[in-house]
Amino acid sequence: VQVAESGGGSVQSGGSLTLSCTVSGFALDWHAITWFRQAPGKDVEGVSCLRIRDGYTYYADSVKGRFTVSKDNAEKTVFLQMDSLEMEDTALYYCAVKPYDLARVESVCTNFDSWGGYWGQGTQVTVSA
């Protein structure tokens, strides 16, 4: 299993970036993909989550209306479109993927404590004034 993020970079406040998460090694049908971020000195935050099977999406209040998660037709790459970026969005962004079943369908994209799964190495996003 391999999870790889790309697309990070530096942008001015108000700008946009699109992050990509490519997963290989298994089919994603009953899997959820979550974008986490960690800013310096802060805890890891679950930013957005996508349940592949039914397309359910979750966004943290801090990014709602500015970030959009989507997937490609082959469902092997998930994108995080980030618009109207703010300096507070500066962080190391991680993509993580894990399976779920009917017993966890409600919690997989709402409870990010000890989420587990397979994680990528992260991609840095820096937003300047």
C-alpha positions, 0 to 999 in steps of 0.5 A: 500500500502506498499513499502519496501527496503532491501539490503543496507549495507557497502561495499568497493569501487569497490564492489557491492550491490543489493537493493530490493524493494517489493511493496504490495497492488496493481498491478504494471502494469501502475506504475513506480518505481524510486530509489532515494537517498539522501547523507548527505547535498545533495538534493534527486536525482532520480537514476534510474526509471523503467516503469513496463508496457513497461520496459523502464529504466532511469539512472542518468548520475552519475550511468549509466553503473554501476547500473542496474534496473530489476524486477522479473517475478511476478513484485512485486519486483524491484532490483537495482544492483549496481556495481563498487560502489564509495564513492560518492554513499554513501547515503540513498536509497529510492524506490518509486512507482506511477501510470502513464497514457498515458499523463505522460508516457514520464515524469514519468521517467524523471521529478523527481521534486515533484515526489510523489507516495508511498515511502519506509523507505529507506536503507543505502548504505555506500561505504568506500575507 
